[in-house]
Amino acid sequence: MKKIVFTIASRRLEVDLEDDFADYLAKDLIKNKVNLDKDNDITQLLQLYLKTLYKEFNSEEHIATLLNQIESLNR
């Protein structure tokens, strides 16, 4: 387990995550200009959260399409 520390609106929040996910998350946060060493704006984090939900939504839609294609091939 690894600990990721966020500071949001002057509140320090610590989260324990599985090692691989913690590494992935830290890289993604840095890529999206979230600072792990300083205070972060709530609006910026909300936008990042919504962006992530949108990616998940698109992935689920794509999976559903692929499953439908596989099912139609098996008929």
NORJO-V540560 format. One record per helix or strand. SS is the DSSP state (H for helix, E for strand). FROM is the first residue (numbers start at 1). LEN is the number of residues. If there is no record, write none. Layout:
BEGIN
SS:FROM:LEN ; SS:FROM:LEN
END
This chain:
BEGIN
E:2:7 ; E:11:7 ; H:19:13 ; E:40:1 ; H:42:32
END
